[in-house]
Amino acid sequence: MEICITDLEEYNNGKLRCEWVDIENMDIDDLNDKILDFLGDHEEWFISDYEDFPDYLGEYTTVEEIMETAEYVREYGHEVVSAFLDMGRILDEIEDSYDGTWESEEDFTENLLDSCGMFSEIPEWAVYYFDLEAYTKDLFMTDYTSVRTSDYQYMVFRN
């Protein structure tokens, strides 16, 4: 989880002076110190690139916003956080929305139905007549959204 900090004054003068900063184990004070050390007597900086970090903050952001986003990435992972933000959602809502990563949407639906006890209320012989695929399609048209991961699984979010 890295960001590339670039000196704005140097950039405006036609020079590219930047430094990659690994923020994985940093806190706000550590990042502030790193930026101040890098800038020296200059004052302004911007983020020119990201690695394993959502790029929704743009170039001009605050150290607080960077570290808040980093906390979510530590907890949920870069791919989940990026997918959530790409849907236009607010990062503070991810805890209530993210329902895990699954092999398929049907696996998620089956687990959901098991956890709420639906299958336990139906006689065993009748379970085979339940159309899991159709119910899954209905769920994902209304209540849930899934996003494919890089390894072909499904991240599931409540709408």
C-alpha positions in Angstrom: 0.0 0.0 0.0 2.0 2.9 -1.3 1.5 6.5 -2.5 3.8 8.7 -4.5 4.3 12.1 -2.9 5.4 14.8 -5.3 6.9 18.2 -4.5 4.5 20.7 -6.1 6.9 23.6 -6.2 9.5 21.5 -8.0 6.8 20.1 -10.4 5.7 23.7 -11.2 9.3 24.5 -12.1 9.6 21.6 -14.5 11.3 19.1 -12.2 9.9 15.8 -11.1 10.9 15.2 -7.5 8.8 12.5 -5.9 9.1 9.7 -3.4 7.1 6.5 -2.9 5.9 6.1 0.6 4.8 2.7 2.0 1.9 3.6 4.3 1.0 0.0 5.4 2.2 0.4 9.0 2.1 4.2 9.3 -0.1 6.4 11.4 -0.9 10.1 10.8 2.2 11.4 12.6 4.5 9.0 10.7 3.1 10.1 7.4 3.3 13.8 8.3 6.9 13.4 9.3 7.7 11.6 6.1 6.1 14.3 4.0 7.9 17.1 5.9 11.3 15.4 5.6 10.7 14.9 1.9 9.6 18.5 1.2 12.4 20.2 3.2 11.8 23.9 3.0 9.0 23.5 0.4 5.4 23.5 1.6 3.1 22.0 -1.0 2.8 18.4 -2.2 0.4 16.2 -4.1 -0.1 12.5 -4.7 1.0 11.6 -8.2 0.4 7.8 -8.1 -1.0 5.0 -6.0 0.0 1.3 -5.6 -2.5 -1.1 -3.9 -4.4 1.8 -2.7 -7.7 3.3 -4.0 -7.1 6.3 -6.2 -10.4 8.0 -5.5 -8.8 10.7 -3.2 -7.3 12.4 -6.2 -4.0 14.4 -6.2 -4.8 17.0 -3.5 -6.0 15.4 -0.3 -5.2 15.5 3.4 -3.1 13.2 5.5 -6.2 12.4 7.5 -8.1 11.2 4.5 -5.2 9.1 3.3 -4.8 7.4 6.7 -8.6 6.9 7.1 -8.7 5.2 3.7 -5.6 3.1 4.6 -7.5 1.8 7.7 -10.3 0.5 5.5 -7.8 -1.1 3.1 -6.1 -2.8 6.0 -9.4 -4.2 7.2 -11.1 -5.1 3.9 -8.4 -5.2 1.3 -7.6 -3.0 -1.6 -9.8 -4.8 -4.1 -12.9 -4.7 -1.9 -12.5 -1.0 -1.0 -11.8 0.0 -4.6 -14.9 -1.9 -5.8 -17.0 -0.3 -3.2 -15.8 3.2 -4.1 -16.2 2.5 -7.8 -19.9 1.8 -7.1 -20.2 5.4 -5.9 -20.6 4.4 -2.3 -19.3 6.3 0.8 -16.5 4.5 2.6 -18.1 4.9 6.0 -20.9 2.5 4.8 -18.7 -0.4 3.9 -19.0 -2.2 7.2 -22.8 -2.4 6.9 -22.7 -3.2 3.2 -19.9 -5.8 2.6 -21.1 -9.4 3.0 -17.9 -11.2 2.1 -16.3 -12.8 -1.0 -17.9 -15.9 -2.4 -17.1 -18.5 -5.0 -20.4 -17.7 -6.7 -23.6 -15.6 -6.2 -25.5 -18.9 -5.6 -23.0 -19.8 -2.8 -23.8 -16.5 -1.1 -27.5 -17.0 -1.5 -27.4 -20.5 -0.2 -25.4 -19.4 2.9 -27.9 -16.5 3.4 -30.9 -18.8 3.3 -29.2 -21.3 5.6 -28.2 -18.6 8.1 -31.8 -17.3 8.3 -33.2 -20.8 8.7 -35.3 -20.9 5.5 -34.1 -24.4 4.5 -34.8 -25.8 8.0 -38.4 -24.8 7.8 -39.0 -26.5 4.5 -39.4 -30.3 4.4 -36.3 -32.0 3.1 -38.0 -33.4 0.0 -39.3 -29.9 -0.9 -35.9 -28.2 -0.8 -35.0 -29.8 -4.2 -37.9 -27.9 -5.8 -36.6 -24.6 -4.7 -35.1 -22.7 -7.6 -31.9 -21.3 -6.1 -30.7 -19.8 -9.4 -33.9 -17.8 -9.9 -34.0 -16.6 -6.3 -30.3 -15.5 -6.6 -31.1 -13.5 -9.7 -33.9 -11.8 -7.9 -31.7 -11.0 -4.9 -29.0 -9.5 -7.1 -31.5 -7.4 -9.1 -32.8 -5.7 -6.0 -31.0 -6.2 -2.6 -27.4 -7.1 -3.5 -24.6 -6.2 -5.9 -21.7 -8.4 -6.7 -18.4 -7.5 -8.2 -16.0 -10.0 -9.7 -12.5 -10.2 -8.1 -9.3 -10.7 -10.0 -9.4 -14.4 -9.1 -13.0 -14.9 -10.3 -14.8 -14.8 -7.0 -17.7 -12.5 -6.1 -17.5 -9.6 -3.6 -21.1 -9.1 -2.4 -22.5 -5.8 -1.1 -25.9 -4.9 0.2 -27.6 -2.1 -1.8 
